[in-house]
Amino acid sequence: MTPSTATVLSPLGMAKKIHSIPMIIGLALLFIGSIALYFVGEGVMDNQFTLPAMLVVGVLFGMTLYHAAFGFGRAYRRFMLYGDITGIRAQFVMLAIATLLFAPLFATGYLEDPEVLVSPITMQMVIGAFVFGISMQIADGCASGCLYEAGGGDSKMLITILGFIIGAFLATLHLEWWSELPELPLIQFEDGFSLIAEFGWFAAAAGQLLFIVVIIGLLTYFGKSTPCRVRLEREEEQRGLSKADRGWKTFFIGPWPIFIGAGALAALNWMTTVITGAPWGVVSAFSLWGAKASMFFGFTPETEYWENRTELLENSVFLDTTSVVNMGVILGALLAAIWAKKFAPKASMAMKTFIITIVASIIMGYAARLAFGCNIGAFFSGVATFSLHGWIWLLAALPGVWIGAKLRPFFGLDSNFK
């Protein structure tokens, strides 16, 4: 056996190719964090394994979003400005898989009351989704996007997260005023509308799946997309990878095919629902973080929104599963970026960029809270749990996305078409 052959077959040599030291450190941090959360939940959580499990799920969310480069805001911008359906079609594939995964939860009675999972369809929601669409384009990141990109080393997204937290908290102080807006014409679903409760699980799942398949078909027929092979080869070239780096190591160093990302996100949302009884959300944790910060500075929110959530204010944020998942997303993206040798944060930022980002992010967070969720909690999870609110949210957000995309040049922002 030649020395060169021995190097190829050596486990140590293989480990070095996936950057073993960062991998070991990252997995150790995840293990320690899980153990800590297990003891944090002692005597408080019905199941002490819930928090550690959700940290792991959050890390997997972050890895998936990062390695599959799975975004929402840019995907719609690329579709509207260039007709590129690659990202948006993957989103609908994700929704189709989620439909198939979530339907049995209702069919078996695991989710007993589908109406508990719906959100109101109101003027407040429509305005919030529309404004979210605009601000998402100016801030250059959505709710999940700012988490995984911040973890991946994009320092601008730290500003986006800060603004999102501020905006989401401020909105909780004004929700009573917004709830007094006139009803939507022709749509009278202020208490929400569950497709499952109205039509039964089979008809709702079959109808929604057929609708999604038709949309995918239309997108494929009329749009243009980047072939998966080309996309992966381009990403591998940017990362300095070769064919030898493919295989099992791809899980750690990426890149992942976008449709693998779509399936993984659907499965992880399903897992989140099985573990916690509620689907994946982001915005409620941002609102909570803002409230906790305000309390640190001596201001305790006393609006109706927080009166119904006193336990959240009293307990540690580490007892909030949504907060744990958000932290996990950041950690997962951080680990993925380190393992892929792409973690290279930049500390400097022009003042103009800072101002634009922080203002747009505050508006985005405010709008997300008004809309009862963002692209994750309202759209993805709303559709997955058969709430009509998810589809209405998308219809309201799309015009905002188009306006926001057109406004980007006025703020000195490019199209980020890459």
N, C-alpha and C positions, 0 to 999 in steps of 0.2 A: 504494500500500500504506500503510495507516494505521500509526501507531506501535504501536497495541495489537496489530495483526495481526503486525507484525514481532517483537514480544516473544514472542508465542505460538510462532512458528516458529523463533526464534533458538536455536541449539544451546546458547549460553551460558545463555539463559533456562531451557531444559529442564534443564541441568546444575544450576542453582541449586535447582530443585525437588527434586532428590534429594540436596541438601546436598553439593555437589561437593568442598569442602575436606576434610571428614571422610572422604569416600569415597576421595579420592586418598591421604590419609595412611594410611588403613587398608590399602589395596592396596599401598602402598609398604612398610609394615611386613611384610605377608605376603610380598612379593617378597624383601625383605632376609632375613627368617627362612628362607625356602626356600633361598636361596643359602648362608647360613651352615650349614644342615643338610647341604647337598650336600658341603661341605668337611669337616664333622664326620665324615661317613661314609666319607671317603677312606681306603682301606686296611683298613677294618673291615667295611663292608657289602659283600655280594656285588654289589649294585647301588646305586650312589651316589644314584640318583634315588628310592630307596625312602622315605627320611626326608622329603625335600621333598614327595613325592607324598602322604604320610600327613599332613603338616601341612595341605596343601590340603584333603584329605578331611575332616580334623578340623574345619577352618573351615566347610566346607559342612555337616557335622553340626550345628555350633553354630548356624549361620544357620537351618537347617531346624527345629531344635527350638524356637528362639526365635520365628521368624516364624509357624510353624504352631501355636505354644503346645502342643507335643506332649509331654504328660506321662504318667507311669504311675501314680504314687501317687494323685494327685487324681482321675484318670480312674476308678480302681476305687472310690475313696471316693464319688464322685458316683453311681456305679452302685448301690452298696450302700445308700446313705442316701436317694437320691432316685429311683432307677430310671433315671437318665440314661445312655444307652448311647453317647452321642456319642464319647467318648474311647476307651472299651473296644472299640467296633466298629471304630474306625480302627486300633487295634492289630492286630485280627485280619485286617483288609484288608492291613495291612503284612506279616503273616505269610504270607498267601496269595500276595502278590507275591514275597516272599522264597523261598517254596517253588518257584515257577515259575522264578526266577532261579538258584537254587542247584542244582536237579536236573540241568541240563546240565553243571555242573562235575563231577558224579559220573559222568554218562553218558559224557562224553568222556574220563574218566580224568585230568582236570586235578587233581582231588583224588583221589589214588590210593588212600589207605587211609582209609575213613570212620570206622573204629574209633579212629583217632588223635584225632578231634575230639569223641569222647563224653566224658562225665564220669560218675563213679560215682554210683549210686543207693543211698545208704546212710542209716542213721539220722542220721548227722552232717549230711547234706545236707537231710533233711526238717526237722530241728530248726533248722538255719540259715535255711532259706527261711521257716519259720513265724515265727521271731523277727524276720527281716528285714521281713516284712509288718507286724508290730506297730510296730517302731521307725521304719520308713519313714513311717508316719502321724504319729507324734509329732514326728519331726525335720522333717516337712513337706517332704520331698524324697527322691527316689531317687538312684541313682548318676549317671545322665545328667542328671537334673533339677537337682541341686546344681551341676553344672558350668555348664550353660547359664544358669541363673538367677543364678549368681554373676557370670558374664560380662555378663549383662544389667543388673547393678547392684544385685542383692539382697544386701546386706551380710550378712544372716543366713546365707546359703548359704556364705559363707566359713568361718563357724564349723562348718557342716555338713561341709564338705570336710575341715577340720582334724580333726574328730572321726572322720570316716570313715577318714582316713589312720591315725590312732592305733589304731582298732579293727581295721582290716585287718592292720596290722603285728602287733599283739598276738596275733591269732589264729594267725599263722604260728609263734608260739612254743609253741602248745599243740596243734597238729594231730595229733601222734602220740598224745596222750591221747584225743582225739575219735575217732580211727580205730579205737580198741579197743572202741567201743560195740557192743552186740549187733546182729546182722543184722536187717533189716526182715522182719517176717512176710509170707509170700506173695510177696515180691519178692526175687529172688536175682540182682541185677545189680550186684554190687560193682565190676565192671570196666566198667560202663556197658552200654548197649544201643543199637546203631545200627540204625535201621529200614532203612537202605540195605543194610548187611551181611546183615541177616536176610532181607529180602524182595526185594532188588534195587531199583534206582533208580526204575524206572517204577511198580511197585506201591507203593513207599513214598511217592513224590510224589503219585500219584493218590489213595491212601488218606488222606494227610495233608490234601491240598487239599479232598477231599470232606468230611472232618471239620470243617475250618475253615469251609467254606461253610455247613454245617449250623448251626454255632454262630452265624455271622453272621445266618442266616435266623431262628433262634430269638430272638436279641437284637432284631432288627428287628421281629419280630411282637409280642413281649411287652413290649419296653421303649419308652421315649420318648426323643426326641433333639431337639437344637436344629438347625433347618435351617441348612445351610451358608451360605446367603445372609444369614440373620439374624445368624449368628455373625460373619461378615465385616463386615457393616454396623455391628454393635456395636463391634467392634474398631477399625474405621476412625474411628468417632465418638470413641472414647477417644483415638486418636492425632491427632485434628484433621485427618483426611484427607478428600478429596472424590473424586468420580468422576474428576476430572481427574488424580488421582494414581495411577490404575490403569494397567494395561498393562505395558510393559517395566520401569518403575520399581518395580513391585511386588516384583521380585526383590530389590531392595536395601532398600526401606522397609517391605515387608510390608503387611498381613498375608497369609499364605498359607492357602488352604483346607486343612483338616486332612487330607483324603485325598491332597492333593498332598504334604503332609509325610510321610504313610505310604509313598507310593511312593518318595519321595526317600530316606527312611531305609533302605528295603529295597535300593534301588540302591546306596547308599553302603556298606552292609554287604557287598553282593556285591563292590563295587570293592575294599574292604578285604581281602577274602578272596583276590581275584585277585592283588593286589599283594604281600601278605604270606604267603599260604598258610593263614591263620587268620582267623576272623571277628572282628567288633568285640567288644572287651572293655574293661572299665574298672578292675575291682578289682585286678588284678595290679599296675597302675601305682601305685595307692594304697599297696599293701603295700610296693612298692619304695621309694617316697618316704619311708615311715615307717622302713624299714631304713636308708636313706641318712642320715636325720636322727639315728637312734640311733648310727650310726657316727661322725657328726660330734661327738657328745658322748662318744665313747669306748667305746660298747657295740657289739660285733660279733656279730650273731646267728649261732648255730652249730647250728641245728636241722636236721633232715633236709630240710625244705622249702628252706632256703637252701643246704645242701650241694649240692643239685641245680641251683642257680642262682648259682653263684659268679661267672660272667661278668657277670651283671647287677649284682652288688655291686661288682665291680671297675671296670666301665665307667661312663661318664657316663650320666645318665638320658636325655640327648638321643640316645643310641643305642638306646633302648628305644622301639619303634614305638607301643606302647600309651600310653606317657607322652607322646609327641609328639602323638598323636591327642587325648588329654585336654587338653593345652595348646591344641591347635587348636580344640577345642569352646569353650573359654573365650574365645579370641580371636574366633572366629566370632560368638558371641553378643554380645560386646562391640561388634564392628563393626556388627552388625545393630541393636543398641539405639541406637548413635550415629547411624547413618544414618536411623533412624526417629524421632530426636529424643526418645527415651524413656529415655536413660541418665541417671538421677538417683539415685545411691547415697545411702543414709542411713547415717550413721556411728554413731548412738546406738542402744543396745539395753538394755532393762531387764535387771537382773541375773537375775531369775527366768527370763526368756526365754533368756538365755545359758546358764544351768545346764541347763534342760530340753533345749535344742538340742544342747549338747555331749555330754551323757550319752546321749541317744537316738542321736546320730550315731556315737558310739563303739560302742554296741551294734550299730547297723546295719552298720558296717564289719566288726565281728567276725563277725556272722552271715553277711554276704555271703561272706567268706573261707571259712567253714565250708561254705556251700552251693555251693562251687565256682563262684561267680559271683553276679551281681545280676540285676536285671530286664533288663539288656543281655546280659551274657556268658552267663548261665545260661538265661534265658527266651527272649529274642529270637534270639540266635545259636544257642542249643541247638536250638530248633525249626527254624531255618533250615538247620542242618546235619543234621537228621533224628536228633537224639539224644533218646531217650525222656526223658532227664534234664530237658529243657526243660519238658515237659508235667507231669512229676511235681513239678518246682519250683513251677509255677503252682498246682497243687492244694494243695501244702503252704503256699504263701504266702497264698492267699486267706482262709483262716480267720484268719490273723494280721492281714491288712488289715482285716477286719471288727472284730476286737477293738480294734485300734489306732484305728479310726475312732470307735468307741464310747467309748474312753478319752480322746479329745481334750478334751471339756468339763471333765474332772477336772483337766486341766493348763492350763485357761484358754484353750484353742485353739478357734477357730471351725471351721466346716466348709469354709470357702473355696469355697463354691458360687457361682461367678461365671462 
